[in-house]
Amino acid sequence: MTISIMPNESATGAALTPTTATTTDALLGNYKRAPGQFVDGEGVHLIDADGKRYLDFVSGIAVNALGYGDTGLRQALHSAADGLIHVSNLYATEPGERLAATLVEKSFADKVFFCNSGAEANEGAFKFARRWARTRGDAKHEIIALRGAFHGRLFGTLAATDRPSYRVPFRPLAGGIGIVERDIGDLDVALNSETVAAVILEPIQGEGGVRVMDAGFVREVRALTKERDVALVFDEIQCGLGRTGTLFAYEQFGVEPDMLTLAKPIAGGLPMGAVLITDEIASTIKPGDHGTTFGGGPFVASVANHVLARVSDPAMLRHVSENGAWFGKQLQDIAQRTGRIRAVRGMGYMWGIDVMGTAAHVVNEAFAAGLLTCSAGEYTVRLLPPLVATRDELALGLGILEEIL
Ligand SMILES: Cc1ncc(COP(=O)(O)O)c(C=O)c1O
């Protein structure tokens, strides 16, 4: 089926190239897509081919931190396009080196590895953990993830992702990777210092239902991993880079990991992932141990330098922190008033509500009403507004949500 769209003026003022939007059956059926097509965006709104505006509380699943049509991001993209697009990792370029230096300066880390996606960042972290662990003993290789985890869908990360529907059709999964309950007693039993290389956890599990890890538990995991000489990896692909109200989610928990993975918002919607690494682990990595063609290229890194400056701005972090706390309180109030929410969980601009009935039903109703939300499991509706959303814009979305509930 072909739907023609009239030549249009972008909501952000840029002339849109006259397009013919087509829906096609040529795309692989691995996504369940909402009806229609988005053709433009403005601030915290997406606009479909019929001109209908949607308040976006999905943000490309925590990617579009700066919303749509952001002037600074557009300028960063334009100036990046005037420079080098790609240079092999056989050579250095300034934007990637600057980005790595800034990430090091702002975090616990000493070194950074760039790649192209979240799953790829975690796969990198698994390899780095194993490389380091093998310097401690031949049998030390296992990676342990936690119940409810989502670390990606490539072969290594799929084994660390705890959803049967994602895993079962692809068995056998990569070996040496296991899932353990979010329980310090279970971890105590599982963490054999002779065989375990790393524990990976999301400080706030995203796909697993927006589950904020208990700070005491995270501290116990840190102590146990230190005691057993096991690397601790934080997957901040969804919850990192300002979403919790601090640049890194680990700052909320009072512990530092040995490695940390980033992706989603880091390059403003361009594909990029990163692994932040301590010297102790990084020093075991030699040329040839790992690599990727596009990782940290000058175009994408230039844009990421802009995004990082924006999301680490103290004013931005204060805005997310204050409005996020307010947002959570409003969700609690809606739960009380409607009796249709069983639980509210989250932090900053990352919230999950367990609804009566299915999450898919609420997500569909919200979509029809012009509010984009997404599910995280069967009963959890996830709310991930762009970090630039104002309190009024958050209130607008809350109003729609309450009406639906
Ligand atoms: C916590 C977490 N880790 C890893 C991933 C995988 O990232 P990507 O889809 O970029 O491979 C995701 C994606 O949703 C995620 O939320």
The ligand as a Gaussian input file, in Angstrom:
#p B3LYP/6-31G(d) Opt

LIG

0 1
 C       19.597000      -1.519000      29.723000
 C       19.787000      -1.843000      28.278000
 N       20.884000      -2.508000      27.889000
 C       21.114000      -2.818000      26.608000
 C       20.214000      -2.471000      25.622000
 C       20.493000      -2.823000      24.196000
 O       20.773000      -1.668000      23.472000
 P       20.673000      -1.683000      21.872000
 O       19.234000      -1.851000      21.532000
 O       21.238000      -0.352000      21.470000
 O       21.496000      -2.826000      21.408000
 C       19.049000      -1.783000      25.977000
 C       18.048000      -1.444000      24.960000
 O       16.901000      -1.215000      25.232000
 C       18.832000      -1.462000      27.333000
 O       17.737000      -0.816000      27.733000

